[in-house]
Amino acid sequence: MTTETVLEEFSRDQLLDFYKDMLRIRAFEDETLKYYEVAKVYGMLHVAHGKEALAVGFAKNIKPNDFVLASYRAHDHALMKGIDMYRLAAELMGRTTGINKGKAGSMHIMDDKVRFLEDSVVGGQIPIANGIAFAFKYLGENSIVVCFFGDGACNIGAFHETLNMASLLKLPIVFVVENNKWAITTHISISTSVDKIVKRAVAYNMIGMEVDGTDVLAVYKVAKKAINIARNEKKPVLVEAHTVRIRGHYDGDPQPYRPKEDVEQHRKNDPIPKFRAKLFELGVLNEELDKKLWEAARLEAETAYKKADKDPFPPPEEALTDVFPGEEAKLPPELTLLSIKDAEKAANMRTITYAKAINEALHEEMEKDDRIFILGEDIRWGGVYRVTEGLLERFGPERVINTPIAEEAITGLILGAAMIGLRPIAELMYTFTYTIAMDQVTNHIAKIPYMSGGKFKVPLVIRAPNYTLASVGAQHSVRNEAWFMHTPGLKVVITATPFDAKGLMKTAIRENNPVLFFEHARLYHVRGPVPDKEYFIPLGKADVKREGSDITIITYSRPLYDVLKAAEQLSKEGIEAEVIDLRSLVPLDEETIISSVKKTGKVVIVEEDEIVCGVGAEIAALIMEKAFDYLDAPVKRVGAPMVPIPFSKPLEQYVVPDAENVIKAVKEVLGLT
């Protein structure tokens, strides 16, 4: 741009405003490095030297109600989105006054009011951005999302799943590739098959733009164009911004992998000296004003850190807060039932299938709350097991959304939508697909509420069925509920009867924390009594399905039917077993378990999952810690051996526990073998 052109497009004040913000970012990062050198800022540190033009050029086009997401090198974006510098400094120092109470640190800065999120998983924020943009569109907000990430993130599956879904759903989002040519130690020429990442926009029927990310004025113009398209035309844009990495990947990185010429070239393209020279050329800046602006920027950063340095660290017990920051579901007392025995006294009963029970719960809750939507593969036509049948006809395609096969994009979308206040339900076709969605489920859905210091609540439900005894082989025959019982931040429900499935699904949908709802494909056609009126079952309440005095059998999900069958057979032999159906794994009803153990003194735990490190192992440990003195015999576990589930029917039937296995275990505990 010529001098005349620049001065025609930008006022003197506007140009100086750009420069001040660039200096403000650099001064903060320089001060951060000083405190890092003396270990007052600690942990992994990735400073934003060289990205200032990109952050400022975009920020000047972003409105307060827009949402910005970025990767771990994002102090620049945090400041430009409105995070207070003092509270940012305090967070980097782990102080209680930090923007996230010391739970986030440098790589996870986030705030619900400012609408900003930083993510330390490469590309982890990309699927979440879709969910936030979806929520804006769903709620009719004229807000957009800008999602920044590095060139290294453009080769992960989440990038491709997300861009495809963003284009399909026509979401108001700008994806910005901060291409500094280095993914830690790997140059883009080695990692990426295209010479320009922006070319990938074509594959997703998306507008692509390219810009020199070290030229703040060029960035401003491209950002304005891209954001206008997202905001006014409601469709996504991919921008590739060529920027620089002046320092190492992390502070202290000696960069032996990087040619000296490359480092020098990046330093020559430092956006601050470049823009400074342009402002001198334009007659907007002189030495005296430049010195004054630098002094003001440094003073602000120094003041922020000095103030933060006087603040206390969080008390140790703060570590235990914000795991589940959302309120528990508020259930009407008159509609709350603990077991089917209560229901039989209070309401007319009818017999329906397990699938129909869940279907009714979905219908009833979606009818009451238009913030609820459901998405997943094949769900518009009822899903593989007809659980979502009729939802499309009743609630329409805006609330019943068929998705591509893209589990990372699905789970990231529901997380982002929940962060904005919607109440999404996702259906994963089988629980084995959790392995594909694992990053979003365990690294994001489970952790963002905690890392945000309780600022983000994520009221969402993920439904998925376990699958065994169907000769579908090892990859589909997965029971992985124990994985998530071990993950802080997730509530885990796993039901066996139509009555429990409906009551707990309705409660899960009203819960203000994330709930994983495990179903079972072999139970969808099981029929059972269900009240004809509305009811709820609280999370964390086990149900004594059968009372007994000789031994306690603890189980959940499909094995409940084998256990009840075994209990009836044992009763004929004079052995009365008490059967506990856990129903919820997180929270776990310790009181019911321990009470029954104290009553019977003997315990068998039955699960369908592999026995090693399973749910049964956790319950056995709980009993040993809290009811050891009441035991008359060691706790016995019944579960699958440590082998993948085989295809052949006799092999599968041998591996999956049945009633005979339960009877044998009970008799061993009772000393009858």
N, C-alpha and C positions, 0 to 999 in steps of 0.2 A: 504494500500500500504506500502511495506517495504521501508526502507531508500534507499536501492540500486535501487529499482524500480522507486521511485520518482525522484532520481537524474539522472536516465537514460531517463526519459520522459520529465523532465522539467529542464531548466538551472537555475543557481543561480539567474541570472538577472530576469528571468521570474517569479520565485517564489517571489522575492522581489517586483516585479511590481504588482503582485496580492495583496500582503500585503499592499503596499503603497496606492493602490486604496481603499482597505477596510478601512484603517485608514482615508483616505480622506473623505469618506462617513460619518464615525462615528464622525469625528471632525466637519464636517458641521452640522450634526444633533445636536451635543452637543451645538454648538454655537447658533443654531436656538432656542434651549430651553432656553438659557440665555436671548435672546432678546424677547422670548415669555413671560417670567416671568415678564418683565417690559413693556409688551404690545406694543412693537415696531414691533414684529411679532404678528399678531392677526388673528381672525377667528378660524376655526377648524384646528387643527394641529395633524397630524398622522406621527410620526417619524419612520424611517426605521431601528431602532436598532434590530439587529438579522437577517436582510436580506442581509447583505453585501456580503456574500459568493455567494449567488444566483445571485445578480446583477453583480458582477465582473466575475464570472465563465461564464455567458452567454455573457457578453459584450466583452470578449476577442475573441469571435467567430463571433461577429456581425460586418458587414462592414458599412462604412459611408452611403452607399445608401440603406441599409436595414432600415426598419421602426420598431420602438418599441412603443407599447402601454401598459399602465399599469393603475392600480387602484390608488386611492387617496394617498396611502402610498408609494410614488414613487420618492422622492427626490434622492434616490440611483440610480434608473434607469435614471433619468434626467441627473444627473452628468456623469454617465458612457456613455450615448449616446452622450455627448458632449455639453450639456447646460453649458454656462459659469457660474461659481460659483457666481461671483459678481452680474450678472444679475438675477440669481435665488434668491439670497438674497434680491435684490431690489424688486423683484416681491412679495416675502413673506412679505415685509414691505409696499407694496402698492405704491411704488414709480414709477415715470414716466419712469425711466430707466429700469424698470423690463422687463423681457423677453416678457411679454404680456401687457406692459404699465399699469400694476396694475389692469387689468381686470380679471385676472385668479386666483391669490392667490395660496395658497399652494396646492389645490386639482385639479387644471386644467392647469398645466404647459404644454405648447405645442409650437412647432416650426416647420415650414415647411422646413427650410434649414437643420436642424439637423435630421429631420424626427422622431419626438417624440410627443406623445400625452398622457396626463394623464387625467383620467376621475373619477368624484366623484360619479357617479351612479353605484351601484354594478352591475358589468357585462356589463355596458353600452358600453364599448369599444370593446366588443367581436364581435358584428356584423360589426362594422366599420373596424375591422382588416380584415375581409373577403373581404371587398370592396377594401382595399389597395392592398391586395394580388392579387385580381382579376385584378386590374389595372396593376400591375407588369407583370402578365402573358399576359394580352391583349396587352401591349406595347412591349413585348419581352425583358423586363429588367430582368437581372439575379439577381434580388433582392428578399429578403424574408421578411416576417413579423414575429416578435416575440411578442406575446400578453400575458402579465402577468395578473393574477387575483387571487383573494382569493378563499378559499374552499367554502365560502358562495355563491359565484357566480355560482357554479356548479349545483345549484338546481333551477335556474331561467329558464324560457322558452327560453330566448335569447341564452343561452349556448347550449341547445339542437338543436334549429333551426340552429344555426350557424355552429356547428360541422357537422351536417348532410349535410348542403349545401357545406361546405368546402370540404367534402369528395366527394360529387357528382361532383363538379366542378374541383376537383384535384388542389387545391390552395396551393402555396408554403408558408406555415404558420406553426409556432410552437406555440401551445397553452400551456402555463405554469401555472399550478396551484400552487400558493404559499400557501401551506397547513400548516398553523400554528395551526390548530385544533379549532380555535375560530372564529365564525362569530359574531363579537361584543361580546355579552354575551352568545351566544349559542354554546355549544360544538358540534363538528362534530358527536359524537355518538348519539346526539339527532336529528340532522338536516338531516343526510344523510343515505340513505338506504344501501349503500355498504360500506364495511370496507376500501376499497381503491378506490379512485376516478378514478385512471388509468384504472380500469376495464371497465369503460364506453367507452373507446376507441373502444372496440370490437363491441359495438352497432352501431358504425358509420364506420366500416370497416377501422379503422385507427390504425396506429402503436402507441403503448403506451409504455412509459418508466417511470421509477421511480428512484429517487435519493435522497440522504441525502443533503438537501439544506443548511446545515451548514458546509459542507465540500467543500471548494472552488475547490479543485482538482477533486473531484468526479463530481461536477457540470460542470466544464470545459469539462470533457470527454463526459458526456451525452449531454451537449449542442452542442458540436462539432458533435456528431453523428446525433442528431436530426436536426440540421441546415443543415448538408450535405444532408440528405434525402430530406428536403424541397427544398433546392436549386438545387440539381442535379436530383432528381426524380420527382420534382414538385408535391408533395403531402403532406398533413398535418400530423402533429405528435402531440400527447398529452403527455406532461411530467407532472408528479406529483412530486413536490419537497417538501419534508418534512422540514419545517423551524420552526422558533420559534418566539414568540411574547414576547420580554423581558419586555416591558412596557405595559401600558393599551391600550385599543383601541384608545383612544385619550389622549392627554396630560392632566393630571388631573383626569383621570379615576381611582377611588379607587379600582376597581375590586372586589367588595364584592361577586360576583357570582363565583369567581375562587378560587379553593383550593390552599392553600399556597404551598403545595407540587408540584403542577403543575407549579406555578410561579418559584419555586426554580429549578425545573428540566429544564425549558426553559433557565434560567440564566446559568446553568451549561453547556448548549450546545451553549452558545454564540460563534459564529464562529470566532471572532477575537482572544480571548484567546486560542481557540483550534488550530488555524493556527499558532499563535505565538509559542505555545509549539512545534508544528511540526517543525517549522523553527529552533528553538533552537536545537531540536533533530538532525536535518540534518546538523547542523553546519553552517547554512546560516545566522543566526541572533544571535547577542549577545546583552547584556544590553546596551552598548554604542550606537550601531547602532539603536536599538529599540527606545531609547530615542530620538535620532536624527530624526528618521522618524516620531515619534509622534509630535515632535516640529514643523517640517515642515508642517505636516498636519494641526495642530492647527493654525499656523501662516497664512496659506492660508485662512482658514475659518474666522479668526479674521479680516484679511485684507479686505476680501470681504464684511463683514458686516459693518466694519467701513466706508468703501467707500460708501456703499449703504445708510448708515445712514445720510450721508451729502447731499444726493440727494433730490430734491423737490418732493412733491406729484403732481399728475397730476392736471392741471387746471380743475375746475368743469365742464366746457363745453366738456371736453374730454369724459364724460359719454355718450354723444349723438352721438359719432362717431362709425364707424365700425359695425353698425347694418346691413348695406348692403355694405360690402367692395368691392364687385365686380362691375365692370363697367356695366352700363345699356347696353342693346342690341344696337349695332350700326346698324341702319336701313338705307338702301340706300334711300335718300330723294325722288328719282323718283319712288320708289316702295312702298312708305308709303301712306296709305289711312286711313282717319279718319272715313269714313262711306260708306255705300253702294251707297250713292248718288254720291260720288266721283268716285267710281268704274264704275258706269253706264255711266259716261261721258267719261271714259278713256279706257274701254276695252270691248271686246265682253263678253257676259255673257252666262253661261249655268246653268241649274238647276240640282243640285245634293243633296244628303242627307247630313245631319249633320255628320253622321258616315263617309261618303266618304270624306267630307271636312277635317276632322281630319286625316284620312288615307292619303290623299294627302300631308298634311303638314308633316307628319312623313316621307313619302317617299322622299319628296323633300329635307328635311334637312339632312336625313341620306345619301342621295346621295352626298351632298356637303361636309360632314364632317365625316371622318371615326372615329373620337373620340366619336361619338354618338352611343350608343347601347341602346336597350330596353329590359326590363325583366319583368316578371310577370307570373301569373298563367294562363295557357291555351292560351298564346298569339301566340304560333307558328302556331296555326290553326285558327288564326283570333280573338281569344278571344270570350267571350260570345256574344258580340254585333258586331263582325266582323270588329272592328275598326283597328286591326292590320293585316288584311287579305293581303296576298301577300308579307309581309315583309320578312318572312323566305325564300321564294323562291328567292327573290332579294338579300338579304344581308347575308344569311347563318346563321347557328346555333351559330357562334361565336358572332354575334351582335344581334341576336333575341333569347333570352334565356328563356326557359320555367322553372319555378321554382316550388318547393314544395309549399304547403299552409303554408307560413311562413312570415308573414308581417313584423315582427321585423327584420328578416334576410334580407328581400328584401330591406327595407328602410335603414338599416345599410350599406348594400353593396353599394347602390348608393351613400351614403354619403362618404364612404371611397374612392370609385373610383373617385368621383368629387374632393376630396382633392388632388388627384394625377394628375388631369388635364383632366380626361375624362368628357364627357357630357352625363350622363345617364338619361334615362327616365324610370320611373317605372309605371306599371299599377297596381292599386289596384282594385279588381273586383267591389267593391261597397264602398261608402264613410263610411259605418259603420265599415269597417275594419281599418279605422284610429284609432279606439279605441284600437285595438291590437298593432298598430304601434306607438302609441302616444309617447312613450319614445324617440324613435329615431327621430321622426318628431319634437316634441316641445322641447325636452331637448338636442338634439344633432344637427340636421340639422339647427334649428333656432338659436342655441346659440354658436356653435363652432366658426363661423366666428367672432363673437363679443368677446368671451372669449380669442381668440387667438390674439386679438389686430389687427385684419384685416389680419393676416398672411395667414389664410386658406380661400380661396374662394370656394364656392360650387355651381357650375353651374349645377343644376339638375331640373328635372320636375317630379312631381307625378301627374298622371292622375287618376281620379276616378269619377264614376257617382253617383249623387243623384238618389233616386228612390221613386216615389209616384204614386198614382192612378193606381196601378197594383195588388192590393189585395195580397200583399206579407207579410203583417203583420208588426208589430212594429219593429222587429229587422233589417229587410232589408230596411224599409222605413225611411231612415235617411237623414237629411239635416243639416250638422254640419259646414257649412262654417263660421258661426259667431265665432266658437271656435278659428279658425286660424286667423281671422281678429284681434283678441285680443292677438295674439302671436307675439311679436317683432321678426323680422328676417325672416319672410315668406311673399312672395308676393302671392296674391290670385286673380285668374282669374276665372270668372264664366260666360259662354256664353250661348246665346239662339238661335242664327241663324247659318246656315252653313257658311255664309260669315264671321261672327265674329269668329267662331270656328277655321277656317283655318288661318285667319290672325293673331289671337292672339296666336295660338299654335306655329306658326313659330317664332314669336317674343319671346315667353316663352322659346323655345329651345335655342335661341341665347342669352338670358339673362344670366348674370354671377353671379346671386344670385338664391336661391331656389324659385321655383314657384310651387304652388299647383293649378292644373288646374281642376276645377270642371265642369263636364259634366252633362247630365241628361239622364237617361235611356229612358224616355218617348219622348226624342227629336231625338234619333238616326235615326229614319225613316222620320223625318220632312225634306221636300225638300225646297230649296231656291236658289236664284241666287248667283253664285260665278264667279269671273273673270276667264278667261282662261289663264291668265298670272300670274306670280309671284307677290305677294303683301304681305305687312306686316301691322299690326295695332299696334300702340304703346300701351304699358301698361299704365294704369292710365288715359285713355281717355274714358269718357262716350259718348254715342251716343243718340242724340235726334231722336227717331224713329218716332215721330209725333209732329208737331208744333201746338201750341194752345195758347190761351190768357186768358182763364178763370180759369184754375187750372193746377197745375203740379202733374203728377203721376210718382213716382220714383219706379223702379222695376229692376229685373234681373232674368235670367234663365227662366225656363218654364213659370212662371206667366206672362212673357211679352205677351204671346199670349192671355191670359185672359184680360190683361190690354188693348191691342189693340182692342180686341173685344168689351170691355166695352166702349172704347173711340169712336168707330164708332156708337154704340147705343146712347151714350150721344150726339154725333154730330147731330143725327136726332132730338134730343130734344132741339137743339140750344146751347149746351154746348160744347165748344171746349177745349179739354184737351191736354196739352203738355206731351208727354210720354218720359221719360228718361230711357234708359237701361244702367245700371252702367257698366257692362262688367268686370270691375276690382274693387275689393273691397280694395285691397292693391297693389299699391297706389290708393287712392280714388280721383276722379275728383271733388274736392270741387268747382272749378270755375264754371263748367257747372251747378251743383246743385244750387249754390247761385244765379247765373245769372238768371236761370229760376224762382226761387222763387221771386226775385225782379220784374220779369216781370208779374207774375200771382197773387202773394200775397196769394195763397192758395195751400196746399200740402196734398197729400195722398201718403203714402209709402206702397207698396205691396210686401210681401215676402211669400214664401211657408213654411218657417221655423216657429218654435214656436215663438210667438211674444215677450215673456219676454226676455230681454237682447239680442235681436236679432240685425241684421244689421239695421233694421228700427229704433230701439231705438238710435243707434249711429248717424244715419243721422238726426233724429229729434233733438238730442242734438246739432249737428253741426249747423242746421238751427236756432235754438234758440239762439246760441252764436253769429252767424255771419250775421243773416238776420232777427232778431226779429222785428225790426222796419218796415219791409216790409210786415209782415204778417197781413192779414185781419181776420184770424180765426186760431184757434189752429191746429197744425199738427195732422193729423189722420193716424193711422197705421192699416193695414189689414194683418193679419197673422194667423197661426194656434193657437188654444187654447193650454193650457198646459196639453195635454194628449198624450200618445203614439199613433201612427197612428194605427187605428183599421183595422181588416181584412175585415169585411162585407162592401160591396160596398156602401150602403147608409150611413153607419157610416163614412167611409173614405171620401166620397164626402162631407159630412157635415163638417168635420174637415179641409180639404184642401180648401183654398180660391179659389173662381172662379169669373167669370165676374160679376155675380149678387152681390157678396160681394163688388166688386170694385165700381159698380154703386151706391149701397146704401151708401158707405162711401163718395163718391164724393158729393152726394146730401145732406148728413148731413153737410159736410163742407160748402157747398153753402147755407145752410139754407133752403133747399127745401123739408124737411121732417117734 
